[in-house]
């Protein structure tokens, strides 16, 4: 049973990664054919596309009656993004922050964390709280697009590069692009099903709660695309891209993924998540904002502290 569950989890993660990449490339190519600007494509298509693994997994878990995996995936992904992925990126290359753009994005990041905390404390996240979270994400995208298109600053260039870095051959027709989109969606849906089924069995076999599996194995697994993208970015001396990937992913997770999942199926919040993990997510989010705004830089030492905090958090989960 343990071996079967591990194979399901591994196979699900592979399908999710392939599906997300196919979906993003097909959608970006289709956007170019339709004349959608790279800036708008980067803010919307790439943002939603790279969050497809989290969305598919959380929706499947909610429909399967596993709220611990559904919400644990979202919160755990954000905690891993900030402490492990961004911390590791800063250890490799210190990250400098653009004060003008991060002043806006830090408000959006902090606001999304507060809104998600409020939704979790309701006990059950239903249609209306979910719709409010999605509306907040739409508002952020509009705000970011208007401000960046007007100034065309470094953040605008970064979002354009996010779209341009997932090219398809220029002569690719709409039928092929549509096939890529459909194949990506199918792979994400099937992959999420395997991941959720495997995670449920794995939790039972390991004698831990589904929330713990959602906060660790599932969350880290669905965050692998962000990890790879960030490491590649810092190795190419584009540390600002790593920061942007993490901040954008966190906002999409809390508002888009949690909100859309709740709109599809109400999420009953497990008591252990409401008692501790939501506060851990809120705490690390505020810690990151304070760190970055204090000196507009994330040093190697600060990155190492974030990674150490993540190790302590996962150790705590393993023991509870």
N, C-alpha and C positions, 0 to 999 in steps of 0.2 A: 504493500500500500504506500509506504514512504517513497519507494523508488518510482512508482507510477505517478505520484503527486509531484515529485521533483521534475520528472519528464514533462508533465503537463505545464508546470510553471515555466520551465525553460523553453518549451515549444511555443507557449503563449507569448513570451517576451520577444522571441525571434519574429513571430508573425506581427506583433504590434510594432516593432521597429521597422520592419519592411513595409508594412501597411502605411505607417505614418509618413515615411519617406516617399513612397509612391504617390500618396495623396497630395503631399505638398508640391512635389515636382509637377504633377499633372495640373493641379489647381493654379500654380504660378504660371505655367505655360499657357493655360486657358486664359488667365487674366491678361497676359501680354497680347494674346490674339484679340481680346476684346477691348484693348486700349486702356486697361486699368493701370494707373501709375505704379512704379516700383515702390514708392513710399507707402501708398495705401495697401498694396499687396503685402508688404513687409509687416505692417501693423495688424492686418486682419488675417489674410490667408496663411501666412507663415506662422503667426501667433496661434491661430486655431489649429492649424495642421500639426504643429509640433506638440500640441496638447491632446491630440487624438488618442494616444495610448491611455492617458489618465481618464479622459471622458468615457471612452468605451469600457474601461475597466470599472469605473465607479457606477456607471449606469447598469452594467451587467450584474454587479454585486448587489445594487439596490433592488433590482428585479428578482434576484435570487434569494432575497431575504437575508442578506449579509451586510447590515449597515456598518458594522465595524470595519469591514474591508472598504466599503464605499467611501466613508468619511476619513478613515485612517489613511487611505491612499492619497487623499488631497492634503491633509495636514502633514503627513509624513514626507510627502514630496517637497513641500515648502521648507520643512525643517532640514531635510537633506540638501536641498538647493542652497540654502543660506549657509549652514554650518559646514557641510562636507564639500560640496561642489565649488562654491565660491571661496571657501577657506583654502582648499587645495590649490585652486587657481592662483590665489594670492601668494601662497608659499612658493609656487613656481616663478611667478612674475608679480611684483607689487602692482596694485591696481590704482590708477589715478582716476578721479571723478570730475566730470564736467559739472560745476556748481549750478549753472543755469538750468540744464536739463534735469539733473537729479533733484533740484528743488521741487519741480513738478512731480517727478516720478516717486519721490519719497512720500509726498502727500497721498498719491494714489495707492502706494504700497501699504502705508500705515492705515489709510482709510479702509482698504479692502480687508486688512487683518481685523480691524475693529468691527466691521460689518459682519464678517464671518463669525467672530466671537459672539456677537449678539444673536446671530441665527442659531448657533450651537446651543446657547443658553436657553433657547425656547424649548428644548427637549425634543421636539420633532420639527425638522425643516421641511415645510410643505411648499405648495405652489406659490403663495404670495411672497414669502421670504426668498424663495428661489428666483422669482421674477424680479424682485428688488435687486438681488445680487447681479443678475444679468443686465438689468438696466444700468447699474453702476459701471459695469464693464463697457457697455456701449457709450456711456458718457465719457469715460476715460479715453476710449479710442477716438471719439470726435474731438475731444480737447487736445489730445496729442497730435492728431492729424492737422488741425487748424493752426496750432502753434508752430509745428515743425514746417509745414508748407509755407507759412508766412515768413519765417526766419531762415529756413533751409540751413539749419545748424548741423553740428556734428551728429546729433541724434537722428536727424532726417537722413543723413548719409548712411548711418548705420542701418536703419530700417530698410533703405533701398538695397544695401548690400545683402541683407538677409534674404531678400527675394532673388537678387541676381546671382547669389552663390548656389542656387539650386536650378541650374539651367537645364533646358531640354534642347535637342537639335532644332535649329530655326525652321526647318521644313516639316516639323512634326504637325500633322493635321489634327483637327478637332476630334475626329473619331478616335484616334490613338490616345489623345489627351483625356478624353472622356473615359476610355477604357482604363487608363492609369488611375483615374479618380475612383472608378467603381471597384477596381481590383484592390486599391488601397483601403477603401472602406470595408470591403469584404474581409480582407486580411486582418484589419483591426478588430472587427466584430468577432470573428472566429478566434483570434488570438486572445481577446479579452475573456471570451468564454472559457477557453482552456486555462488561462491564468487564474480566473476566479475559482473554477472547479478544483484546480490543483491546490490553490491556497486554502480552500475550505478543508480539504482532506489533510493537508500539511499541518494546519493548526490543530486538528483533532489528533493526528498521529504524534505531534510533538508535545501535546498537552498544554498548549498555550491558547489564549483567546484569539479570535479572528481579528480583533483590533490590533493586537501586537503584530500579527502577520501583515495586516494592511499597512501599519506604520513603518514596517521594516522591509521585508522581502518585496512586497508589491510596490511600495512607494519608491524604493531604490531602483527596482527593475524598470518601472515606467519613467524614471528620471534619467535612465542611461543615455538617451539622445542628448539631453542637456549637458550631462557630464562630458560626453565625447566632444560636443560642440565647444564647450568652454575650454577644455584642455587644448584642443586644436587652435582656438583663438589666442590663448596666451602664448603658446609656442610660436605663433606667427607674430608675436608682439602686438596683438590687438586685444589687450586686457579690457578695454572699454566694452568690447563686444561681449566678453564673458559676463561682465556686470549687467549689461543690458539684457542678455539672455536670461539670467537668473531673476532679475527684477520683473521682467515681462512675464516669465513663466509663473512666478508667484502670484501676480495679479490675475492672470488667466485662470490659474487653479482655483483660487478662492472665490472669484466672482463668476467666471464662466463655467468651470467644471462642477463646482459645488452647486451653483445656481441651476444649471441645466439638469443635473441629476435629480435635484429636488423637484423640478418641474415635471420630470418624467415619472418619478415615484417618490413619495414622502420618505424621508430618512429619519428613523428613530435613533437619536444620538445615544450611544452606549455610555453608561455612567462613568466609566473609567476615563473616557475621552473628555467628557465635560468637566471632570474633576481635575485633570492634570494636563493632557496633551494639547488641548486648545490654548491653555495658558502658556505652555512651552512654545507653541507656534507664535503666539502674540509676543512673548518675551524675546525670542531670537530675532523677530522682525524689528522690534523697537531697538534692540541692541545693534543690529546692522545699520539702521538709520542713524543712530547716534554716533557710531563709529565713523561712518562715511562723512557725515556733516561736520564732525569735529575738526578734521584736518583735510577733508576732501581726498582721502587716500586710505587704502587698505594695505598695510605693510605685511611683510612676511611673518613677523611675530604675531600680529593680529590674526592673520590667516591660520597660523598654527594653533592659536587659542580657539578659534572656531572649530577646527578639526578635532581638537581635544574635547571640546564640549559635545560634539556629536558622538564621539566614542563613549563619553560618560552617559549620554542620553540612551544610546542603544544598550549599554550595559544595564542601566536601570530597567529598561523594558524587558530584558532577558530575565531579570530577577523578580519582577513583580507578578 
